[in-house]
Amino acid sequence: MSGNFKRRFAAICAVALASTSGVWLASSTNATTDLKTYTATASTPELSVGTQSVSLTFTNTSRNRISFKAINVQVSPGLTVTGPVTVNQTGASATLWGSLIKLRDLNTGRNGSVTVTFNATPTVQAVCEPYTFVSDVRQSNDFNGQFNEFSLVGAYASMTGPCSSATIICEAADNEPCTTGTIVSANGNTASVLLNDDDGISATLTASLVNAAITCAEYAPTSDQLNFDVDVTAGSLTGLTKTVTFTQPYGGVKQEWEYQACFQAPYDFPALLPSELAQDFSNSDFSGNTVEAPAGTFTGLLLPCGAGYGVPCLVDTVIDVGTAASGDETVAITVDVPAADPGMRF
């Protein structure tokens, strides 16, 4: 990023969920004149947290009538593959040997395809890197002999995510929202950051979930910390805001009103202080409720946006019980903050 318009807006904001009571990889060959060729694709380009069933499909794109008989697939580091491993071709076999998937006794002719299915459990990555399945396709069933290797056309099959950070390049007038998309932590928090720029800013937008660090007075934190940053290359952030949505697993104990957003910024702001709540609402005065430490850094619980004090503020808190048996209950909070802010946690 360069140019006279470059401006840096960086800060550490954190929102914490709490109660007041407590992708891609270059292929081995992009084009080939080989008579024996194949392609490889993944059924699930984007993995989620936990174990899920996925599959890889290999298609014979040869210009001759030679079939492939065997395939070795090397599983990418950071991805745990478990059985059952199955193949959708009668008479063929699929086995898992360490991090190697072996397909044997295939009979996949020109324009035919074969699919192997297995369970995959990804590691939450700090920075997204593709999980790439390096494949070796052979005409010979026992991998012996010469000149029996099929050449890959295009890229190896790959999958991405989940990741605990994101870096997004946003361009003005590209008809795309400037958003990080969803990031996830190993503790089950998810977050997304949206720059409300009406497609008028060119910038780099980043977000990351890290182990909790900030705390607010009179509250017990329960979530990871979300940090985010905007680096502008063209346009102005004046008057703009960011909308942040943050979720964590719901334990089924607290009510929506018991969750608060702990916010940190390089300026003072109106904030909630539970022990002063009645008096502050009576006087309509929420000043002096943040803690300044270190100097120039202020931390406090966000007021609801409905209080009318402007951003930063808490838009909403929603508990989604999902299906309790599957353990996917979550509590989500949405906040609006100035676009030039540092970060937040809840």
Residue, then its C-alpha position, 0 to 999 in steps of 0.5 A: m500500500s502506497g500513495n499520498f492518501k495512506r493513513r494509519f488507524a491502529a488501536i487495540c479494542a477488546v470486547a469481552l462477553a461477561s456478566t456483571s455478577g461475576v487459499w490456494l496452492a500452485s499445482s504441479t502442472n498448470a498445463t500439460t501435453d501429457l496423454k495421461t492427465y487428471t484433476a483433483t477437487a475437494s467437496t468442502p473448500e472451507l472447513s469448520v471447527g470440529t470433525q466433519s465428513v469430507s471427500l476428494t474427487f479425482t477425474n480422468t481427463s486423459r486424451n487416451r483410453i488408459s484408466f488409472k488404477a491407484i492413487n496415493v494422497q498425502v494429507s496436509p499437516g495440521l489436518t487430522v484424518t480419521g476413518p471410516v475411509t471409503v471409496n465409491q467404486t465397486g471392487a476398489s479399496a481405501t485405507l489410511w496409513g498414517s497421513l497417507i490415504k491409499l486407493r487401490d484396485l481402481n478402474t477409472g477410465r477416460n472422463g470417469s471419476v472416483t471419490v474418497t470420503f473420510n473424516a477431517t478435523p482441522t486445527v484452528q490456524a493463527v493465519c490461514e494456510p490451505y490444507t493441500f492434498v498432494s496426490d499421486v495417480r498411477q496407471s499401475n495398481d502397485f505403483n511399479g513400472q515406468f511412465n505410468e504416472f498421470s499428470l495433474v491439470g490445475a491445482y491439488a485439492s485443498m481446503t481452508g480454515p478455520c482461522s483465528s485471524a484475517t487480513i482483507i484488502c478492501e477496494a472502493a467501488d468494487n461492489e463488495p462489502c469491506t468485511t473480515g468474514t468470520i474468524v474463530s478461536a480454539n475456545g469456540n469464539t467467533a467474530s466478524v468485523l464490517l467497515n460501514d464505508d458504503d464501498g467508498i474506502s480502499a483499505t486493509l482490514t484485519a481482525s484476530l482473536v487472542n487470549a483474553a487480556i483486558t478486563c473491565a471494572e465490576y465484571a467477570p470476563t468469559s471470552d477471548q479478546l478481539n483485536f482489529d485494525v484499519d489501514v486506509t490507502a484511499g478515502s477518509l474514515t471520518g464519520l464512519t463506523k465498524t460493526v462487530t459481531f462476536t459469539q461464544p458458546y452459551g452455558g445456559v445460565k446467564q440471561e441476555w442482559e447479564y452479558q456486557a461488552c468490555f471495550q478499550a480505546p485510546y479516548d474516554f467514552p460514556a460507560l456502564l459501572p454496575s455499582e453506579l447504575a441507578q445514580d447514573f441513569s437518574n442523572s443521565d451522566f455516564s462519564g468517569n466510569t472508565v479506567e485509564a491504564p496505562a495513560g491514554t488507554f481507557t477501558g469500560l463496559l459499553l452502554p446500549c446504543g438505545a441510550g442515545y450516547g452514540v458510538p461506541c455502544l452495544v447494539d444487541t445481545v442474542i442467545d441462540v439455544g440451537t439444538a442443545a443436544s448438539g452443543d451448538e448454543t451460542v450467545a452473540i453480541t453486536v457493537d458499533v464502534p468508530a471506524a478509526d478505533p483500536g479494537m474490542r472484546f466481549 
